[in-house]
Amino acid sequence: MSSSSPDKRILSIRVIGPDRVIFEGSAASIQYPGGDGLYGILPSHAPMITTVEPGLLRIKDESGNEEMLALARGFVSISNNQIEFAVDAGELATEIDIDRAKSAAERARTRLEAGPSSSDERDLLRAQYALLRALARLRAAGSRSESH
């Protein structure tokens, strides 16, 4: 491996949502929540496709600087140092409205405490998902400032 081949040491990252490209850039490593745990990806990772669960995508550049994104559910494809996320929603830490995320978390907690309405567990599942998304948004926003 020669040092003139930076593509072997760098990951190309693209995160897309239904209506926009949320992030596009490069990284030395990433970490994201998958359906069966937390994944850490470095250059030259084996090809794979996995699910993405609500949580934080951590993107670390070669200098050690870290960018955080809050992700909703989706999929990720990894092949030849190209990583493509397709998610229901996502936000950069700098885009997150903290008050709105706190309100969403409180609404979801209230729905969870009330339990399923009319024996409909779908309401409970939606509330759990909403809470996971809101908490991920708050964690990402907290990465840009020390107060949540």
N, C-alpha and C positions, 0 to 999 in steps of 0.2 A: 504494500500500500504506500503510495507516494503522497507527499503532502500537497501535490498539485491536483489532487482529486478530492476537493472538498465535498462533493456530492456523496461520498461514502461516509462522511462524518456528520452530515446534516440531514435532518428530517424536514420535508416540505409538508406543511400543515394547511389544511383548508377545512373550515367549518361552515356548513351551509344550513340555513333554515328554510322554511317554506317560501319566504319572501325576500331573502337577501343573503349575501355572503357575510357571515358574522365575523370571521377572522380568516386572514390568509397571510402566511409568513413561514419562517423557518425556525427550527429549534434544535438544540442538542439532545433534549429529552422531553417526554411528556408523561403525564400521569392522569388517568381518568377512571371513573367508576363504571365497571361493566356489570353484567347480570350475575356473575359469579365471583365478584370481588373487584379489588383495585388493580388496575393494570399499569405497569411502568414500561415505557417503550423507549428504546435506544436505537441509534442507527444500525442498520443491517439486521433488524428483527425479522423473524420468519413471517411470511405472508399469512394473514388471517383476517377474518371478518367476525366481529363480535357485536353484541348489543351494548348500548350506552344507557346507563341509568341516571336519574337526576342527581346532580352533584357538581363537583368542581373539576374542570379541566385545568391542569397546571402545565404551562408551557415554559420551559427553561431554555434560555439562549446560551451561546458558548461562553458568555461572560458571567453566567450564573444569575442573571436577572430573570425574574419570574413574572409571567403574565397570567392572570386568572380569568377564567370564564365560568359562568354558571350555565350548565347545560340541562335541558330536559331530556326525555327519552329519545333514543334513535339508534343508529348503527354507525359503525366505523369500519373502514376497509384499510388494511395496511399491506403495502407491497412495494418493494424496491425503494424504501425510504420515503414513499409517498403515503400520506395519511389523510384520508378524507372522511370527515364526520358529516352525517346527514341527521339532523336533530329536529324535533318538533319546535323547539325554541332555544335560544341562547343569548347571553348578554355578556359583554365585556364588563369587568368590575367597574370601570369608569362610567358605564351607561346606567347602572342600577340606581333606581330611586329607593333609598333605604326606607323611608316612611311607607312607601307603597308595599315594599316587601314585608315589612313588619305587620302591616294591616292584613296582607294576604295570609301570613302565618297565623295570626290571631283568628281570622275567619275560619281557616282550616281546622285549627284546634277546637273551636266552638262546634263545628260540624262533627268532628270526631267524638267529642264529649257527649253530644246529643245521640249518637249511635245511628244506625241505619233507619231511614224512614220507610214505613210501610213494608218492612221486611225486605227492602231493596238494598242489597249489599253493594251495588254499584255506586251508590252515594258515598258509602264508607271508603271504597277504593279510590274514588275521585278526590275525596278529602285527604286521604293519605298521600296521594300523588301531589296534590296542591301544597301540602305541608312540606314534602321533600323538596319541591321546586323552590318554595319560599325560603327555606333554610339554606339551600345552596346559594341562592341570590344573596342572602345576608352574609354568608361566609365569604363569598367572592367580594362583596362590597367591603367587608371588614379587612380584606387584604390590602385595600388602598388607604384605609385609615384605621387606627387602632381601636376606635369605638364602634360597636355594632348598634 
